[in-house]
Amino acid sequence: MNNNIKNLAIIAHVDHGKTTLVDALFKQSGLFRDNQVIETCAMDSNELERERGITILAKCTSFNWKGTKLNIVDTPGHADFGGEVERILSMVDGVLVLVDAAEGPMPQTKFVLSKALALNLNPIVVINKIDKSDSRVSEVLDEVFELFLALGANDKQLDFPILYASGRSGWAVRNLENDERKDMEPLLDTILEHVPDASTEDSGQFKMLVTTLEYDQYLGRILTGKILSGTANVNDAVHALRPGVPGDIERSRLTKLLAFEGLKRIPIESAKAGDIIAIAGLEKATVADTIAAMEVSQPLDSLPIDPPTISMTFSVNDSPLAGKEGKNLTSRVIGDRLFKEAEGNVSITVKKSTQEESYEVAGRGELQLGILIETMRREGFELSIGRPKVLFHNDPNTGETLEPIEELYVDLDDEFTGTVVDKLIQRKGEMIDMRPSGVGKTRIKFLIPTRGLIGYYGDFLTDTRGSGIMNRSFHSYAPHKGPIEERSRGALVSIASGKAIPYALFYLKDRGTLFVHPGDPVYDGMIIGEHSRENELEVNPTKEKQLSNCRAAGKDENIKLPNPREMTLEQAIAYIKNDEKVEVTPKSIRLRKKYLDQITRKKMSRQQDS
């Protein structure tokens, strides 16, 4: 056993303060100078992470505390990125479970904790955000204990140490009433006491299981994992092994070894068993493969990852406006990028679609695939995205169709409870629990098909006037619940190409809600708004005022239009129906019909009705 290294993962629900707590640990450990300026949530290095305020990628950091090297992994808190969490649990020896003092355990807390308990990892529980005005410490602690019991924790796991903290203020205490609230030292000392030393095997041959893959413009492919046995040295000969594949898949040398130190990766000459390192020099090895010395012939076992639950069709952008903003346009380039993503992200699968020039991309949820699309558009890609589809399974014993079921928690004001419950029941939701969660607040738990949540988030925000909070995680597969109605309102579809004219939009605004500004480019088959009724309405947003030699009382400058509804990428994806697409370019997000030509559109509609 290695007595100088401890590996720890921080797990929690989204927005419970994981990354902020890591900031406080950095400062406490002396990693930064007193006068050094650092950004808040330093571990959120990805541009999208900073914009959205969430952690998307699991990241490793390291610092020393009282002579012991602590490798800490900051994990995502959103259920859609659960694959990131599952695979890194194999390289840690303890977990720090962070729970909000007001919200208590949430779906992602339960999801990740169940994985950690199944691996016999002993947790440390931290009740965070103690200084919130609506904190309810004793009730949350009871809920945490009940959650441990429900997940089948053993006696040792139930005897977890408890700390109370404020990551933002930079303190943690063991006794909330008597201890002085000054720094994070009690938490760091608890980690030294309760997290086991880095576990290794007795064999002296080098073996490492790859858990993450990323690309560097200078070093190429970088593989990160924990050394389970032996020692790694620069220029050592190694080979990559894969379960189920005879022999090795690649032979190479370790051209670069990188250790984690704070926010940086630093080159090192050698690393010993128990440490978490990054290596460069291999071209084919990927996540879940074993990198080992040439004498090793058997790959290490890797944890199974829960399967994807939804899929989307990614295809080339074939609209009349294609190629005006992006540089990556062809099916081959899009396919290469998607397969590259699937190589490093084990919770995403990609396959060629039966449709021409398109690919089926499956993942955990709309947010996960939305992040992928947003990343690609920032890289200069243009895409057409189809409506999310749920992945059904067939029961091997009965042949019955099974669909994914989500465990949904909604927190909302009491006055909106009736409307939300009614909407979710219409979407085949089953209410499991309902309890007060504060003054004038209610928390409701549902089991609902994944299909029922596609496109619902916008309605939820409207029904709760923006004050509701909705959290979900995968629960199980269950028999098909029957049909669920799509969007209740039709679309305003353009039948002309050109630029949207204020005069035309003025007479269309009473027909529904507009999605375009005056002067925006439009084309035949593009959705320019939502109709106020159920049916589709074909309109001409390019119609201009007829000029004559008669004097008019009014001028076009006096036309006043309401602000159009502007959708985010995720809202657009959730909004569309099966016969519609989202056109994604580096600068624009547009809604359109799948078939742009009016005649083809009507023909396909008649075929579906028949």
Order of alpha helices (4+ residues) and beta strands (2+ residues): beta-alpha-alpha-beta-beta-alpha-beta-alpha-beta-alpha-alpha-beta-beta-alpha-beta-beta-beta-beta-beta-beta-beta-beta-beta-beta-beta-alpha-beta-beta-alpha-beta-beta-beta-beta-alpha-beta-beta-alpha-alpha-beta-beta-beta-alpha-beta-beta-beta-beta-alpha-beta-beta-alpha
